[in-house]
């Protein structure tokens, strides 16, 4: 019964959420679109002509924003372990980024193109046990940084969701080693009670 009540509360909160309503109104696939829009307003990461890789892309809210902002001369490559409904002019891959097979498929699709921006909204399936969830979340962040280190062109950027907790400070230091500028953002669309924040790394040193 307790589980049913908590599920009911989540559904009530979700469907009464102003960002959910606004996303539906504007045709975005998720409320997360507004998180990216707010970061974009402040940091101007997305620009016409860029090659952008969207990790943890499903259901596609971030890819929608990226596709619009990079324009006809740009590319958006989206990867998620969940099947994603096709988006116009977005190259979608289904695969688990933790596995070599998915990384190889992504590399093949890029076909030698250097990446201007990596955006990652990846998060693990949570158990509710912090000692389990936090390491899983940080591992995904580390994979995103490894990918950025390997594929970003000099001057490129990384936007990654991180949960505050064990490993967070060390991850910020790792970003500062390879990016000229690193800032933390907490978009208004990110629920206040959530530990999630977004780290923005720009001016990749290569």
URMOVEN-V389650 format. One record per residue. N is the residue number from 1. PSI is psi in radians with two decimals (NA if undefined). Layout:
n=N psi=PSI
n=N psi=PSI
This chain:
n=1 psi=-0.71
n=2 psi=-0.73
n=3 psi=-0.73
n=4 psi=-0.70
n=5 psi=-0.74
n=6 psi=-0.64
n=7 psi=-0.69
n=8 psi=-0.72
n=9 psi=-0.71
n=10 psi=-0.79
n=11 psi=-0.73
n=12 psi=-0.81
n=13 psi=-0.72
n=14 psi=-0.88
n=15 psi=-0.24
n=16 psi=-0.04
n=17 psi=2.23
n=18 psi=-0.59
n=19 psi=-0.59
n=20 psi=-0.82
n=21 psi=-0.73
n=22 psi=-0.67
n=23 psi=-0.75
n=24 psi=-0.70
n=25 psi=-0.68
n=26 psi=-0.01
n=27 psi=0.30
n=28 psi=2.56
n=29 psi=-0.28
n=30 psi=2.78
n=31 psi=-0.34
n=32 psi=-0.37
n=33 psi=-0.63
n=34 psi=-0.45
n=35 psi=-0.81
n=36 psi=-0.69
n=37 psi=-0.69
n=38 psi=-0.74
n=39 psi=-0.72
n=40 psi=-0.70
n=41 psi=-0.63
n=42 psi=-0.65
n=43 psi=-0.16
n=44 psi=0.89
n=45 psi=-0.70
n=46 psi=2.25
n=47 psi=2.71
n=48 psi=2.43
n=49 psi=-0.04
n=50 psi=2.73
n=51 psi=2.07
n=52 psi=2.34
n=53 psi=2.17
n=54 psi=1.89
n=55 psi=2.35
n=56 psi=0.80
n=57 psi=-0.55
n=58 psi=2.46
n=59 psi=-0.03
n=60 psi=0.12
n=61 psi=-0.77
n=62 psi=-0.67
n=63 psi=-0.63
n=64 psi=-0.81
n=65 psi=-0.82
n=66 psi=-0.77
n=67 psi=-0.73
n=68 psi=-0.71
n=69 psi=-0.45
n=70 psi=-0.31
n=71 psi=-3.05
n=72 psi=-0.49
n=73 psi=-0.05
n=74 psi=3.06
n=75 psi=2.49
n=76 psi=2.10
n=77 psi=2.12
n=78 psi=2.37
n=79 psi=2.35
n=80 psi=2.69
n=81 psi=-0.24
n=82 psi=2.52
n=83 psi=2.40
n=84 psi=2.33
n=85 psi=2.37
n=86 psi=2.52
n=87 psi=2.45
n=88 psi=2.22
n=89 psi=0.34
n=90 psi=2.24
n=91 psi=1.95
n=92 psi=2.40
n=93 psi=2.47
n=94 psi=2.08
n=95 psi=2.78
n=96 psi=1.98
n=97 psi=-0.30
n=98 psi=-0.17
n=99 psi=2.51
n=100 psi=-0.60
n=101 psi=-0.75
n=102 psi=-0.72
n=103 psi=-0.68
n=104 psi=-0.74
n=105 psi=-0.70
n=106 psi=-0.75
n=107 psi=-0.76
n=108 psi=-0.68
n=109 psi=-0.65
n=110 psi=-0.51
n=111 psi=0.74
n=112 psi=-0.17
n=113 psi=2.27
n=114 psi=2.62
n=115 psi=2.37
n=116 psi=-0.59
n=117 psi=2.32
n=118 psi=2.20
n=119 psi=2.31
n=120 psi=2.02
n=121 psi=0.42
n=122 psi=2.50
n=123 psi=2.56
n=124 psi=2.83
n=125 psi=2.14
n=126 psi=2.54
n=127 psi=-0.28
n=128 psi=-0.06
n=129 psi=1.93
n=130 psi=-0.65
n=131 psi=-0.31
n=132 psi=-0.81
n=133 psi=-0.73
n=134 psi=-0.83
n=135 psi=-0.64
n=136 psi=-0.75
n=137 psi=-0.75
n=138 psi=-0.56
n=139 psi=-0.74
n=140 psi=-0.69
n=141 psi=-0.73
n=142 psi=-0.67
n=143 psi=-0.70
n=144 psi=-0.71
n=145 psi=-0.70
n=146 psi=-0.77
n=147 psi=-0.79
n=148 psi=-0.77
n=149 psi=-0.61
n=150 psi=-0.52
n=151 psi=-0.28
n=152 psi=2.50
n=153 psi=2.73
n=154 psi=2.36
n=155 psi=-0.08
n=156 psi=-3.10
n=157 psi=2.88
n=158 psi=2.28
n=159 psi=2.11
n=160 psi=2.39
n=161 psi=2.31
n=162 psi=2.49
n=163 psi=2.23
n=164 psi=2.35
n=165 psi=-2.77
n=166 psi=2.29
n=167 psi=-0.24
n=168 psi=-0.89
n=169 psi=-0.72
n=170 psi=-0.61
n=171 psi=-0.70
n=172 psi=-0.74
n=173 psi=-0.69
n=174 psi=-0.68
n=175 psi=-0.73
n=176 psi=-0.34
n=177 psi=-0.47
n=178 psi=-0.20
n=179 psi=2.44
n=180 psi=-0.42
n=181 psi=2.29
n=182 psi=2.18
n=183 psi=2.75
n=184 psi=2.34
n=185 psi=2.45
n=186 psi=1.56
n=187 psi=2.67
n=188 psi=-0.53
n=189 psi=-0.17
n=190 psi=2.11
n=191 psi=2.39
n=192 psi=-0.63
n=193 psi=-0.17
n=194 psi=2.53
n=195 psi=0.01
n=196 psi=2.43
n=197 psi=2.98
n=198 psi=2.28
n=199 psi=2.32
n=200 psi=2.04
n=201 psi=2.26
n=202 psi=2.94
n=203 psi=0.97
n=204 psi=2.33
n=205 psi=-0.34
n=206 psi=NA
